[in-house]
Amino acid sequence: MGTNLVRFSRDTVRDVQQVARGWRWGRRPQVPRSAEPYVIPKETSVFPTRWARTPAAIAVREVLQKGALNSVLRYEVNPQVSGLDSLTKVHGPAVIVANHSSHLDTPLVLCTLPDAMRRKTAVAAAADYFFDTWWRATASAIVFNTFPIERRGGKMSATPGDLLADGWNVVVFPEGTRSPDGWIQRFRMGAAYLAVEHNVPVIPVGIKGSFAAMPRGRGWPVPGRPAVHVRYGDPLRPAEGESARDFAPRIASAVSALLDEESTTWYESRRRAALGTSPSQTGPEAARWRRVWESTRPMKSTDGRRRAWK
């Protein structure tokens, strides 16, 4: 009897497994998609963000950025900023361009800008990441004043050109996404196009240490208050008749020179930049683990021109 019971149990399990393999789990269609009739895809709606730039929203964001955001960042990382004197050379709206390797980059830029400039700064954010759900879109818009852009092309709720025309500064990360290993990726021409098309300056920003502090895949900075350096450079202006294609390499070179300055000295980096011999910030041709190891090396000690973030 015991043998029959074991055989019955085995047959039952086998039958259940066979049914499970043939069962239609979820709502997946039973026929291949290629055999289904063509249906015009629904047009995706664009999350509106104009409300985030109303006086009431600006007042709420001021409290959030100067209070909670600033306090949390100072508690979790050790930010140091330099080059703020370069911002005094800008009068009017500008495109702020920075390298991008961490979710810390946006709050670092916003919270190190002078208050008057920060209050008039919006951030371009990926629609497929920050605006995929209503709660993430709302939080991003109110805290960071983001507006969605389609990384693969498409509509925008508020174009960067409209914001520049209204007197807003626009933060753009030309790499399009965070670096997977801390090194600079290829810069796209969006920021250069905005500057040329709307005749506004570009403020280059070099951010060093944010990848080590909060690399891609982490939801919170690593323990120990790691150092993060934010360096602003002199504004760049497109020359008369200069195209976006020609202006884009100058923007990438300016950001690379700022990162080079973090590794050497101001004089050495400026000299190399003038000679066109600034080292590439795209990293060594090596395995990913080696590139990550190189990009997370301890940074040099602070110099007299850099001050702690207050």
C-alpha positions in Angstrom: 0.0 0.0 0.0 2.9 2.3 0.8 4.4 1.7 -2.6 1.1 2.5 -4.3 0.8 5.7 -2.3 4.3 6.9 -3.3 3.5 6.1 -7.0 0.2 8.0 -6.8 2.0 11.0 -5.3 4.6 11.0 -8.0 2.0 10.7 -10.7 0.0 13.6 -9.1 3.1 15.8 -9.0 3.9 15.0 -12.6 0.3 15.8 -13.7 0.4 19.2 -11.8 3.7 20.1 -13.4 2.4 19.2 -16.9 -0.7 21.4 -16.3 1.5 24.2 -15.0 3.6 24.2 -18.1 0.6 24.5 -20.4 -1.3 26.9 -18.2 -1.7 30.5 -19.4 -0.2 32.4 -16.6 -1.0 36.1 -16.5 -2.5 37.8 -19.6 0.1 36.8 -22.1 -1.5 36.1 -25.5 -1.5 32.5 -26.7 -0.5 33.3 -30.2 2.8 34.9 -31.3 2.7 38.6 -31.5 3.7 38.4 -35.2 0.4 36.6 -35.9 -1.8 39.1 -34.1 -3.6 41.8 -36.0 -1.9 45.2 -36.1 -3.2 47.6 -33.5 -2.1 51.3 -33.5 -0.2 51.8 -30.3 -1.7 54.3 -27.9 0.0 57.7 -27.7 1.7 58.0 -24.3 0.7 61.0 -22.3 3.3 63.5 -21.1 3.4 64.3 -17.4 2.9 68.1 -17.0 5.4 70.0 -14.9 4.5 73.6 -15.4 2.9 73.6 -12.0 6.3 72.9 -10.4 7.4 76.4 -11.5 4.6 78.3 -9.9 5.3 80.6 -6.9 3.7 78.1 -4.5 5.8 75.2 -5.8 9.0 77.3 -5.7 8.3 78.2 -2.1 7.8 74.5 -1.2 11.0 73.5 -3.1 13.0 76.1 -1.3 12.2 74.6 2.0 12.9 71.0 0.7 16.2 71.9 -0.9 17.6 74.2 1.7 16.3 72.1 4.6 15.9 68.4 4.1 17.9 67.8 0.9 20.9 69.9 2.0 21.0 68.3 5.5 20.8 64.8 4.2 23.5 65.3 1.6 25.8 67.0 4.1 25.2 64.1 6.5 25.9 61.3 4.0 28.7 62.8 1.9 31.5 65.4 2.3 31.0 67.8 -0.6 33.6 70.4 -1.6 32.9 73.0 -4.2 35.2 75.3 -6.2 35.0 77.7 -9.1 31.9 79.6 -7.9 33.6 82.8 -9.0 33.0 81.6 -12.6 29.3 81.9 -12.1 29.5 85.7 -11.5 30.4 86.0 -15.2 27.0 84.7 -16.2 24.1 87.2 -16.5 20.9 85.6 -17.6 19.8 82.0 -18.3 22.5 79.4 -19.1 22.8 75.7 -19.9 24.6 73.9 -17.0 26.4 70.8 -18.3 28.0 68.1 -16.0 29.3 64.6 -16.3 26.9 62.0 -14.9 27.8 58.9 -12.9 25.4 58.9 -9.9 22.0 60.0 -8.7 23.9 62.3 -6.4 24.9 64.5 -9.3 21.6 66.4 -9.5 21.3 67.4 -5.8 25.0 68.2 -5.8 24.7 70.7 -8.6 21.5 72.2 -7.3 22.6 72.6 -3.7 26.0 74.0 -4.6 24.7 76.7 -6.9 24.2 80.2 -5.4 20.6 80.6 -4.0 19.5 83.1 -6.7 20.6 80.8 -9.5 19.4 77.6 -7.9 15.8 79.0 -7.6 15.7 79.6 -11.3 17.2 76.2 -12.4 15.3 73.3 -13.9 16.7 69.8 -14.6 16.2 67.7 -17.7 15.3 64.1 -16.5 14.7 60.9 -18.4 11.0 60.4 -19.0 11.3 56.6 -19.0 12.9 56.6 -15.6 11.8 59.5 -13.5 8.3 59.9 -15.0 7.2 56.3 -15.4 5.0 56.5 -12.3 2.9 59.4 -11.1 4.4 59.4 -7.5 8.1 59.4 -8.8 7.2 62.1 -11.4 5.5 64.3 -8.8 8.3 63.9 -6.2 11.0 64.6 -8.8 9.3 67.7 -10.2 8.6 69.3 -6.8 12.0 68.5 -5.2 14.4 69.0 -8.2 12.2 71.0 -10.6 12.6 68.3 -13.3 10.9 68.2 -16.7 10.8 65.0 -18.8 12.8 64.4 -21.9 12.6 61.4 -24.1 16.1 59.8 -24.4 14.9 57.9 -27.5 13.2 60.8 -29.1 9.6 62.0 -28.7 7.6 64.7 -27.0 8.5 66.8 -24.0 6.2 68.4 -21.5 8.3 71.6 -21.5 11.1 72.1 -24.0 14.4 73.3 -22.6 14.2 76.2 -25.1 10.9 77.4 -23.6 12.5 77.4 -20.2 15.5 79.3 -21.4 13.3 81.8 -23.0 11.5 82.3 -19.7 14.7 83.0 -17.9 15.3 79.5 -16.4 18.7 77.8 -16.3 18.6 74.2 -17.5 20.8 71.4 -16.2 21.7 68.9 -18.9 23.7 65.6 -18.6 24.9 65.1 -22.2 25.8 61.5 -21.6 22.1 60.7 -21.4 22.4 58.2 -18.5 24.7 57.5 -15.6 28.1 56.1 -16.3 28.3 52.3 -15.4 31.9 52.6 -14.2 32.5 56.3 -13.2 34.2 57.4 -16.4 32.8 59.8 -19.0 30.8 58.5 -21.8 30.2 60.0 -25.2 28.6 63.5 -25.0 25.5 64.1 -27.1 24.9 67.4 -28.9 21.7 68.4 -27.1 23.4 71.0 -24.8 25.4 72.4 -27.6 22.3 72.7 -29.8 20.5 74.6 -27.0 23.3 77.0 -26.6 23.7 77.8 -30.3 20.0 77.9 -31.0 19.1 80.2 -28.1 22.4 82.1 -27.8 23.0 81.3 -24.2 26.3 80.3 -22.4 27.2 76.9 -21.2 28.5 76.4 -17.7 30.7 73.3 -17.5 30.8 71.3 -14.2 33.1 68.5 -13.3 31.9 66.2 -10.6 34.4 63.8 -9.0 33.7 61.2 -6.4 30.0 60.8 -6.8 30.4 57.4 -8.4 32.4 56.1 -5.5 29.9 57.6 -3.1 26.8 56.2 -4.7 27.5 54.1 -7.8 24.9 52.9 -10.2 22.7 50.3 -8.6 22.8 51.7 -5.1 19.8 53.4 -3.5 21.7 55.3 -0.9 25.3 56.6 -0.5 28.0 54.3 1.0 28.8 54.8 4.7 31.6 57.0 5.9 30.8 60.4 4.3 33.0 60.0 1.2 34.4 63.1 -0.4 32.7 64.5 -3.5 34.2 67.4 -5.4 32.1 69.8 -7.6 34.1 72.2 -9.8 32.5 74.9 -11.9 34.3 76.3 -14.9 34.2 79.5 -16.9 31.2 79.9 -19.1 31.6 78.9 -22.8 29.8 80.8 -25.5 29.4 79.6 -29.1 31.4 81.7 -31.6 29.8 83.6 -34.4 28.6 81.1 -37.0 29.8 78.1 -34.9 27.5 75.0 -35.3 26.4 72.7 -32.5 28.5 70.0 -34.0 31.6 72.1 -33.6 30.6 73.5 -30.2 29.9 70.1 -28.6 33.6 69.0 -28.5 34.5 72.2 -26.7 31.9 71.5 -24.0 33.2 68.0 -23.5 36.8 69.2 -23.4 35.9 71.8 -20.7 34.3 69.2 -18.5 37.3 66.9 -19.0 39.7 69.7 -18.1 37.8 70.3 -14.8 38.1 66.6 -13.9 41.8 66.7 -14.8 42.2 69.6 -12.5 41.0 67.4 -9.6 43.7 64.9 -10.4 46.6 67.4 -10.8 46.7 71.2 -10.2 45.0 74.2 -11.7 48.1 75.4 -13.5 49.0 71.9 -15.0 45.4 71.3 -16.1 45.1 74.8 -17.7 48.4 74.4 -19.5 47.4 71.0 -20.9 44.0 72.4 -21.9 45.6 75.3 -23.8 47.9 72.9 -25.6 45.0 70.5 -26.3 46.7 67.7 -24.4 44.2 67.2 -21.6 44.1 63.4 -20.8 41.0 61.6 -21.8 38.4 61.1 -19.0 36.9 58.0 -20.8 39.0 55.7 -18.7 41.5 53.0 -19.5 40.9 50.2 -22.1 40.5 47.5 -19.5 38.0 45.2 -17.9 35.0 46.8 -16.1 36.3 45.9 -12.6 39.6 47.6 -13.4 37.9 50.7 -14.7 35.7 50.9 -11.6 38.8 50.4 -9.4 40.6 53.3 -11.2 37.6 55.6 -11.0 37.2 55.1 -7.3 40.8 55.8 -6.3 41.1 58.3 -3.4 41.2 61.9 -4.6 44.0 64.4 -3.9 43.7 66.6 -0.8 41.9 69.9 -1.1 43.7 73.0 -2.1 43.3 76.6 -0.8 40.8 77.6 -3.5 38.3 75.0 -2.7 35.9 75.5 0.2 33.6 73.2 2.1 30.0 73.2 1.0 27.9 75.3 3.4 
